[in-house]
Amino acid sequence: MLKRSSVLASVALFALAAVAAPVSAETLSDAIALAYRTNPTLLAQRANQRALDESVPQARAGLRPTISVSADVDYSRADTPAGVVETDTLGVGVGLSQNLYTGGRVGHAIGAAEANVLAGREQLRGVEQAVLASVIQAYVDVRRDMEILTIRQDNLAVLRRQLDEADARFEVGEITRTDVAQAQARLAQSEADLAQAQAQLSVSRAAYAAVVGQAPTNLEAPVALPGVPADFDSALDVGLVENPAVRGAEFALRAAEARVAAARSEYLPSVRATASYGGSSDLSNFDLTDRTAFTAGASLSVPLFTGGLNRSRVAQALETANAAQIDLEGQRRGVLQDVSSAYAQLVSARSSVAAGEQAVRAASVAAEGVRQEAQVGLRTTLDVLNQELELRAAQVNLVSARRNEYVAQAAVLAAMGRLEGPRLVAAIDAYDAGANAAAVRWRGALPWDPAIEALDRIAAPPVVPAADAEDAPIDAQLKADTAAAAPAVGD
C-alpha cells in the first residue's frame, strides 16, 4: 500500500511539473544523453557488469595463498586401574596453503573469467542499443502524435467553418438538409478523431517519460542519425563484425574453449605448499607455549582414478563449446535477418515518404479546387467533405511515414551494432565498462602472482579453438581426447 501511494504521489508531482514547467525546446540529443545517464534498465545492466568484473579477481585468487586460523576444544575421559582420568585440552593453530602447480586449471579459469567479462560487455552494449532505440522511437512517436493532433485540430476548425457555411446556404435555399447533415456527421467524426489523437499523444508521452526519465516538452525535429549506411552490403559487413550479439557469442565461445582446457587439466598432477603453526594446552593449567609445533612441506597429488568424473567433465566441456560454436553461427544468421529486415523497412519507409509528399501536394491542390468549384455550384458539399478527408488522411500518412523512416534508420544502426550513445551524441559523457574491470583485476594481488601463473601454465593443455575440430564428429573428438589423457589404470 505504501509503494502504491508513493507511485501515485510521484505521478501527481510529475504531472504538476509537466504543467508548470516553461515550454522549452528539447532535442533528441538531450533525450539520448538523459536516458544514457539515468535509464534504470541501462544502469542495472552496468551494475551487473561490475558484478561480473569480480569473477576475474576471484579466479586469480587461485594463485594466492589461503591462511586460516583454527581452534579446537577436546574432552577425554579414561578409566584406568588408578581411577578415572579426565582432561580438557584447547588447541589453536594457523595454517597456510599455496598452490604451486595445478596443471593449468587456475590459468584457464582466469582466461574463462576474462572472456566472460568481455562477453558481458557486449551484452551491456546490446542493452544500451535497445534502450537508445526505445528513446528514439519514443521521441519520434511523440512528435508524430503532436503533428497528427495538429492535423486533427485544423481539420476540426475547417469542418466547423464548413458546417457554418452549410447552415447559411441552407437558410437561403442553396442546399438541402441532407448537405447540412453530411457536414454535421463529418464534424462529429472529426471530434472523435481529435479525442483519439489526444489519447494517443498521452500514451506516447507516458512511454517517453518511462524510457527518458522526464516528460517531453517542445520536441525539435530530430537531426539525421550518423552512420546510416548507403547500401545493404556495407550494413551487413559491419553487422557481422560489430553486432554485440555476435561479439558476445565469440567471447562466450572463447570462455567455453578455456573451460575445455581446464577440464583436461584435471588429469595432470597438482603441487601445493603448506605450513602450519600452533599450540595446545590443558584448560586446567592453560598455557599455549607448553606444546607448540611448526610444520612446513609440499604435497603432490596425481589423479589415478576418479570413477569417470574427469572424462565426463571433459565431454561436458566439449559439448558446451560445441553449443557455443553453434550459437555463434545462429547469432550471425540472426544479424543477417535483422539487417535485412531493418534495411527493407528503411527502403519501404523512404518510398512511403516520397509517395506521401506527392500525395499531400496533390490532395492540397485538389481540396482547394473543390472548395472553389463548390462556391460556384460545380461541386456538392459531399465532394468538399470527401476531399478534405483525403487531404487529412494524406497528411497523417506522411507524418507516420517520416516517423517509420527514422525508426528504420535506428533499427539498421542497431543491427549493425552502432546505435551507441557516444556515436549518436559526441559530447556525451561515455561510460567506460573497462575502467571498473581494470580497477578490480589485481585486487588482492601479491608480488609472486606472475611467477605462480607462469609456472601453472607449464605443460598445461592448450586452448584449442572449437572451429579447428568442427568437421569431426563429437564422438570421435571425445574418444581422441580421453584416449590421450586417461591414465593407464583407468578413468
C-alpha positions, 0 to 999 in steps of 0.5 A, spaced: 500 500 500 505 504 501 509 503 494 502 504 491 501 511 494 508 513 493 507 511 485 501 515 485 504 521 489 510 521 484 505 521 478 501 527 481 508 531 482 510 529 475 504 531 472 504 538 476 511 539 473 509 537 466 504 543 467 508 548 470 514 547 467 516 553 461 515 550 454 522 549 452 525 546 446 528 539 447 532 535 442 533 528 441 540 529 443 538 531 450 533 525 450 539 520 448 544 523 453 538 523 459 536 516 458 544 514 457 545 517 464 539 515 468 535 509 464 534 504 470 534 498 465 541 501 462 544 502 469 542 495 472 545 492 466 552 496 468 551 494 475 551 487 473 557 488 469 561 490 475 558 484 478 561 480 473 568 484 473 569 480 480 569 473 477 576 475 474 579 477 481 576 471 484 579 466 479 586 469 480 585 468 487 587 461 485 594 463 485 594 466 492 595 463 498 589 461 503 591 462 511 586 460 516 586 460 523 583 454 527 581 452 534 579 446 537 576 444 544 577 436 546 574 432 552 577 425 554 575 421 559 579 414 561 578 409 566 584 406 568 586 401 574 588 408 578 581 411 577 578 415 572 582 420 568 579 426 565 582 432 561 580 438 557 585 440 552 584 447 547 588 447 541 589 453 536 593 453 530 594 457 523 595 454 517 597 456 510 596 453 503 599 455 496 598 452 490 604 451 486 602 447 480 595 445 478 596 443 471 593 449 468 586 449 471 587 456 475 590 459 468 584 457 464 579 459 469 582 466 469 582 466 461 574 463 462 573 469 467 576 474 462 572 472 456 566 472 460 567 479 462 568 481 455 562 477 453 558 481 458 560 487 455 557 486 449 551 484 452 551 491 456 552 494 449 546 490 446 542 493 452 544 500 451 542 499 443 535 497 445 534 502 450 537 508 445 532 505 440 526 505 445 528 513 446 528 514 439 522 511 437 519 514 443 521 521 441 519 520 434 512 517 436 511 523 440 512 528 435 508 524 430 502 524 435 503 532 436 503 533 428 497 528 427 493 532 433 495 538 429 492 535 423 486 533 427 485 540 430 485 544 423 481 539 420 476 540 426 476 548 425 475 547 417 469 542 418 466 547 423 467 553 418 464 548 413 458 546 417 457 554 418 457 555 411 452 549 410 447 552 415 447 559 411 446 556 404 441 552 407 437 558 410 437 561 403 435 555 399 442 553 396 442 546 399 438 541 402 438 538 409 441 532 407 448 537 405 447 540 412 447 533 415 453 530 411 457 536 414 454 535 421 456 527 421 463 529 418 464 534 424 462 529 429 467 524 426 472 529 426 471 530 434 472 523 435 478 523 431 481 529 435 479 525 442 483 519 439 489 523 437 489 526 444 489 519 447 494 517 443 499 523 444 498 521 452 500 514 451 506 516 447 508 521 452 507 516 458 512 511 454 517 517 453 517 519 460 518 511 462 524 510 457 527 518 458 526 519 465 522 526 464 516 528 460 517 531 453 516 538 452 517 542 445 520 536 441 525 539 435 525 535 429 530 530 430 537 531 426 539 525 421 542 519 425 550 518 423 552 512 420 546 510 416 549 506 411 548 507 403 547 500 401 545 493 404 552 490 403 556 495 407 550 494 413 551 487 413 559 487 413 559 491 419 553 487 422 557 481 422 563 484 425 560 489 430 553 486 432 554 485 440 550 479 439 555 476 435 561 479 439 558 476 445 557 469 442 565 469 440 567 471 447 562 466 450 565 461 445 572 463 447 570 462 455 567 455 453 574 453 449 578 455 456 573 451 460 575 445 455 582 446 457 581 446 464 577 440 464 583 436 461 587 439 466 584 435 471 588 429 469 595 432 470 598 432 477 597 438 482 603 441 487 601 445 493 605 448 499 603 448 506 605 450 513 602 450 519 603 453 526 600 452 533 599 450 540 595 446 545 594 446 552 590 443 558 584 448 560 586 446 567 593 449 567 592 453 560 598 455 557 599 455 549 607 455 549 607 448 553 606 444 546 607 448 540 609 445 533 611 448 526 610 444 520 612 446 513 612 441 506 609 440 499 604 435 497 603 432 490 597 429 488 596 425 481 589 423 479 589 415 478 582 414 478 576 418 479 570 413 477 569 417 470 568 424 473 574 427 469 572 424 462 565 426 463 567 433 465 571 433 459 565 431 454 561 436 458 566 441 456 566 439 449 559 439 448 558 446 451 563 449 446 560 445 441 553 449 443 557 455 443 560 454 436 553 453 434 550 459 437 555 463 434 553 461 427 545 462 429 547 469 432 550 471 425 544 468 421 540 472 426 544 479 424 543 477 417 535 477 418 535 483 422 539 487 417 535 485 412 529 486 415 531 493 418 534 495 411 527 493 407 523 497 412 528 503 411 527 502 403 519 501 404 519 507 409 523 512 404 518 510 398 512 511 403 515 518 404 516 520 397 509 517 395 506 521 401 509 528 399 506 527 392 500 525 395 499 531 400 501 536 394 496 533 390 490 532 395 492 540 397 491 542 390 485 538 389 481 540 396 482 547 394 479 546 387 473 543 390 472 548 395 472 553 389 468 549 384 463 548 390 462 556 391 460 556 384 455 550 384 460 545 380 461 541 386 456 538 392 458 539 399 459 531 399 465 532 394 468 538 399 467 533 405 470 527 401 476 531 399 478 534 405 478 527 408 483 525 403 487 531 404 487 529 412 488 522 411 494 524 406 497 528 411 497 523 417 500 518 412 506 522 411 507 524 418 507 516 420 511 515 414 517 520 416 516 517 423 517 509 420 523 512 416 527 514 422 525 508 426 528 504 420 534 508 420 535 506 428 533 499 427 539 498 421 544 502 426 542 497 431 543 491 427 549 493 425 551 494 432 552 502 432 546 505 435 551 507 441 550 513 445 557 516 444 556 515 436 549 518 436 551 524 441 559 526 441 559 530 447 556 525 451 559 523 457 561 515 455 561 510 460 567 506 460 565 498 462 573 497 462 575 502 467 571 498 473 574 491 470 581 494 470 580 497 477 578 490 480 583 485 476 589 485 481 585 486 487 588 482 492 594 481 488 601 479 491 608 480 488 609 472 486 602 472 482 606 472 475 611 467 477 605 462 480 601 463 473 607 462 469 609 456 472 601 453 472 601 454 465 607 449 464 605 443 460 598 445 461 593 443 455 592 448 450 586 452 448 584 449 442 579 453 438 572 449 437 572 451 429 579 447 428 575 440 430 568 442 427 568 437 421 569 431 426 564 428 429 563 429 437 564 422 438 570 421 435 573 428 438 571 425 445 574 418 444 581 422 441 581 426 447 580 421 453 584 416 449 590 421 450 589 423 457 586 417 461 591 414 465 593 407 464 589 404 470 583 407 468 578 413 468 
